[in-house]
């Protein structure tokens, strides 16, 4: 029995859809491979003995060991640095996220004159180079050089994409809520903290994590503005593997894993907020 033209058309369309879907999965798998392979290679190297690594650097580990992690922890003095990094990251990312919210909310609602211009400045600031000499002179003039509070304030000011994401996200929140709150006598800051903050939680979590990544991974500002060994962040511990221990790649890989692991855990725990906040903040207008 010969199939009808309509049936053949539906069959061809279904086959094309399956092919397109398979192509999408293939592209996603390739992208995931590109991003995950360096992390996998780093983890694989960190679990090897140094002799095994030099025998075959790309081979899969057959006898994993945690000795590299304990040795790297002691050599890098991560035990003292990690407390500083946690304090710096929590304080700078928390203050930066709060500042981004306070800046983005009136701009998203057009409550200040020239909101569109200010919004454009946030976007333009993402592409402007950093002037380290001026920043360095400002830190010296304010007496904040080589101080923990100075470093926290410096990293707090690195807002990055935060105001942009939050402003776009808040544009999708009905403005009638603002009017209803004003009629009920709710003050501006009370409304921001009791209503806007909970409603924009996905965007805030995204901004916090992105800011935290920048603070936790910072090594340039920490090298320039912190000289007291008791104030150094965890990234400065990697300097211990330069020179004398520079050729022990298994040990260095373990040290890098120690630095990166907390961020990986944070991302896994908060990934549903991060994906939702970043998507909404990037697409809403």
C-alpha positions as CSV (number, residue, x, y, z in Angstrom):
1,X,0.0,0.0,0.0
2,X,1.5,3.3,-1.1
3,X,1.7,6.0,1.6
4,X,0.0,9.3,1.0
5,X,2.0,12.5,0.3
6,X,0.9,13.9,3.7
7,X,2.2,10.9,5.5
8,X,5.6,11.1,3.7
9,X,5.8,14.8,4.5
10,X,5.2,14.1,8.2
11,X,7.7,11.3,8.2
12,X,10.4,13.6,6.6
13,X,9.6,16.4,9.0
14,X,9.9,14.0,12.0
15,X,13.2,12.7,10.7
16,X,14.6,16.2,10.2
17,X,13.6,17.1,13.7
18,X,15.3,14.0,15.1
19,X,18.5,14.9,13.1
20,X,18.4,18.5,14.3
21,X,17.9,17.4,17.9
22,X,20.8,14.9,17.6
23,X,23.0,17.7,16.2
24,X,22.1,20.0,19.1
25,X,23.1,17.2,21.6
26,X,26.3,16.7,19.7
27,X,27.2,20.4,19.8
28,X,26.4,20.6,23.6
29,X,28.5,17.5,24.2
30,X,31.5,19.0,22.3
31,X,31.2,22.3,24.2
32,X,31.0,20.4,27.5
33,X,34.0,18.4,26.5
34,X,36.0,21.6,25.7
35,X,35.1,23.1,29.1
36,X,35.5,20.0,31.3
37,X,38.6,18.5,29.7
38,X,41.0,20.9,31.4
39,X,39.4,20.3,34.8
40,X,39.5,16.5,34.2
41,X,43.1,16.7,33.1
42,X,44.0,18.8,36.2
43,X,42.2,16.3,38.5
44,X,43.8,13.3,36.8
45,X,47.3,14.9,37.2
46,X,46.8,15.8,40.8
47,X,46.0,12.2,41.7
48,X,49.3,10.9,40.2
49,X,52.7,10.3,41.7
50,X,55.3,12.5,40.2
51,X,57.1,9.5,38.6
52,X,53.9,8.4,37.0
53,X,53.2,11.8,35.6
54,X,56.7,12.1,34.0
55,X,56.4,8.5,32.6
56,X,53.1,9.4,30.7
57,X,51.6,12.8,31.4
58,X,48.3,12.1,29.5
59,X,47.6,8.6,30.8
60,X,44.7,7.9,33.1
61,X,45.7,7.5,36.7
62,X,45.8,3.8,37.8
63,X,46.8,4.2,41.4
64,X,45.3,7.5,42.7
65,X,46.9,9.1,45.7
66,X,46.0,12.0,48.0
67,X,49.5,12.6,49.0
68,X,49.9,15.5,46.6
69,X,47.0,17.3,48.3
70,X,48.4,17.0,51.8
71,X,51.9,18.0,50.6
72,X,50.5,21.0,48.6
73,X,48.4,22.1,51.6
74,X,51.5,22.3,53.8
75,X,53.9,23.8,51.2
76,X,51.4,26.4,50.1
77,X,50.4,27.3,53.7
78,X,46.8,27.2,52.5
79,X,45.5,26.7,56.1
80,X,46.2,30.3,57.0
81,X,45.4,31.8,53.6
82,X,42.0,30.1,53.2
83,X,40.5,32.0,56.2
84,X,41.5,35.3,54.6
85,X,40.0,34.4,51.3
86,X,36.7,33.3,52.8
87,X,36.5,36.7,54.6
88,X,37.5,38.7,51.6
89,X,35.1,36.8,49.3
90,X,32.1,36.9,51.6
91,X,32.5,40.6,52.5
92,X,33.4,41.9,49.0
93,X,30.9,39.8,47.1
94,X,28.1,40.5,49.6
95,X,28.7,44.3,49.7
96,X,29.2,44.3,45.9
97,X,25.9,42.5,45.3
98,X,24.1,44.8,47.7
99,X,25.6,47.9,46.0
100,X,24.6,46.5,42.6
101,X,21.0,46.1,43.8
102,X,20.9,49.6,45.2
103,X,22.3,51.0,41.9
104,X,20.3,48.9,39.6
105,X,16.8,49.2,41.1
106,X,16.2,53.0,40.6
107,X,17.8,52.8,37.1
108,X,15.6,49.8,36.1
109,X,12.5,51.8,37.3
110,X,13.6,55.1,35.8
111,X,13.4,56.8,39.2
112,X,16.5,58.9,38.6
113,X,17.2,61.4,35.8
114,X,19.2,60.0,33.0
115,X,18.5,56.3,33.8
116,X,19.2,55.2,30.3
117,X,22.6,57.1,30.3
118,X,23.6,55.5,33.6
119,X,22.5,52.1,32.3
120,X,24.7,52.7,29.2
121,X,27.6,53.6,31.4
122,X,27.3,50.3,33.3
123,X,27.5,48.5,30.0
124,X,30.4,50.6,28.7
125,X,32.3,50.1,32.0
126,X,32.6,46.4,31.1
127,X,34.9,47.2,28.3
128,X,37.0,50.0,29.8
129,X,40.6,49.2,30.8
130,X,41.7,49.5,34.4
131,X,44.1,52.3,35.3
132,X,46.3,50.8,37.9
133,X,48.5,53.8,38.5
134,X,45.6,56.0,39.4
135,X,44.0,53.3,41.6
136,X,47.3,52.7,43.4
137,X,47.8,56.4,44.1
138,X,44.2,56.6,45.4
139,X,44.8,53.6,47.8
140,X,47.9,55.3,49.1
141,X,46.2,58.7,49.6
142,X,43.3,57.1,51.5
143,X,45.7,55.1,53.7
144,X,44.2,51.8,52.5
145,X,47.4,50.3,51.1
146,X,48.3,46.9,52.7
147,X,45.2,46.8,54.8
148,X,42.5,44.2,54.8
149,X,39.6,46.7,54.8
150,X,41.3,48.5,51.8
151,X,41.5,45.2,49.9
152,X,37.8,44.4,50.7
153,X,36.7,47.9,49.5
154,X,38.8,47.6,46.4
155,X,37.3,44.2,45.4
156,X,33.8,45.5,46.3
157,X,34.2,48.3,43.8
158,X,34.8,45.7,41.0
159,X,31.0,45.4,40.3
160,X,31.5,44.1,36.8
161,X,28.3,42.8,35.1
162,X,26.3,42.9,38.4
163,X,24.2,46.1,37.9
164,X,23.5,45.2,34.3
165,X,22.1,41.8,35.2
166,X,20.0,43.0,38.1
167,X,18.6,46.0,36.2
168,X,17.5,43.7,33.4
169,X,16.0,41.2,35.8
170,X,14.0,43.9,37.7
171,X,12.5,45.2,34.5
172,X,10.5,42.0,34.4
173,X,9.1,42.7,37.9
174,X,5.7,44.5,37.7
175,X,6.0,48.1,38.6
176,X,2.5,48.1,40.1
177,X,4.1,46.5,43.2
178,X,6.0,49.8,43.8
179,X,2.8,51.8,43.5
180,X,0.9,49.5,45.8
181,X,3.7,49.7,48.4
182,X,3.8,53.5,48.1
183,X,0.0,53.7,48.7
184,X,0.4,51.5,51.8
185,X,3.1,53.8,53.2
186,X,6.0,51.5,52.7
187,X,9.3,53.4,52.6
188,X,11.8,53.1,49.8
189,X,14.5,51.1,51.6
190,X,12.0,48.9,53.4
191,X,10.4,48.0,50.0
192,X,13.8,47.3,48.5
193,X,14.9,45.0,51.3
194,X,11.6,43.3,52.1
195,X,10.1,42.9,48.6
196,X,12.6,43.6,45.8
197,X,15.5,41.6,47.3
198,X,13.5,38.4,47.7
199,X,11.9,38.7,44.3
200,X,15.3,39.2,42.6
201,X,17.0,36.3,44.4
202,X,18.1,34.4,41.3
203,X,19.8,37.5,39.8
204,X,21.3,38.3,43.2
205,X,22.7,34.8,43.6
206,X,24.2,35.0,40.1
207,X,25.8,38.3,40.8
208,X,27.1,37.2,44.1
209,X,28.7,34.0,42.7
210,X,30.2,35.9,39.7
211,X,31.6,38.5,42.1
212,X,32.9,35.8,44.5
213,X,34.7,34.0,41.7
214,X,36.5,37.3,40.8
215,X,37.5,37.9,44.4
216,X,38.5,34.3,45.2
217,X,40.6,34.0,42.1
218,X,42.3,37.4,42.3
219,X,46.0,37.3,42.4
220,X,46.9,40.6,40.7
221,X,45.4,43.0,43.3
222,X,46.5,40.8,46.1
223,X,50.1,40.9,44.9
224,X,50.0,44.7,44.5
225,X,48.1,45.9,47.5
226,X,48.9,43.3,50.2
227,X,52.4,42.7,51.5
228,X,51.7,41.5,55.0
229,X,51.9,37.7,55.0
230,X,49.1,37.4,57.5
231,X,46.7,39.2,55.1
232,X,47.3,37.2,51.9
233,X,44.5,35.3,50.2
234,X,44.7,31.7,49.1
235,X,45.9,32.4,45.6
236,X,49.2,33.7,46.9
237,X,49.9,30.2,48.2
238,X,50.5,29.2,44.6
239,X,53.7,31.3,44.6
240,X,55.3,28.6,46.8
241,X,55.3,26.2,43.8
242,X,57.2,28.6,41.6
243,X,60.9,27.9,41.3
244,X,62.0,25.1,43.6
245,X,58.7,23.2,43.2
246,X,57.9,24.6,39.7
247,X,58.7,21.3,37.9
248,X,56.5,19.1,40.1
249,X,53.4,19.3,38.0
250,X,51.4,16.7,40.0
251,X,52.0,18.8,43.2
252,X,51.1,22.0,41.4
253,X,47.9,20.5,40.0
254,X,46.9,19.5,43.5
255,X,47.5,23.0,44.7
256,X,45.4,24.5,41.9
257,X,42.6,22.0,42.7
258,X,42.7,23.1,46.4
259,X,42.2,26.7,45.2
260,X,39.5,25.8,42.7
261,X,37.5,23.2,44.6
262,X,35.5,25.6,46.9
263,X,34.2,27.5,43.8
264,X,33.3,24.3,42.1
265,X,31.3,23.2,45.2
266,X,29.5,26.6,45.4
267,X,28.6,26.4,41.7
268,X,27.2,22.9,42.0
269,X,25.0,23.9,45.0
270,X,23.8,27.2,43.5
271,X,23.7,26.3,39.8
272,X,19.9,26.4,39.5
273,X,19.9,30.0,40.7
274,X,22.9,30.9,38.6
275,X,21.5,29.6,35.4
276,X,18.0,31.1,36.0
277,X,19.4,34.5,37.1
278,X,21.9,34.8,34.3
279,X,19.3,33.8,31.6
280,X,16.6,36.2,32.9
281,X,19.1,39.0,33.5
282,X,20.5,38.7,30.0
283,X,17.2,38.4,28.1
284,X,14.7,40.6,29.9
285,X,14.4,44.2,28.7
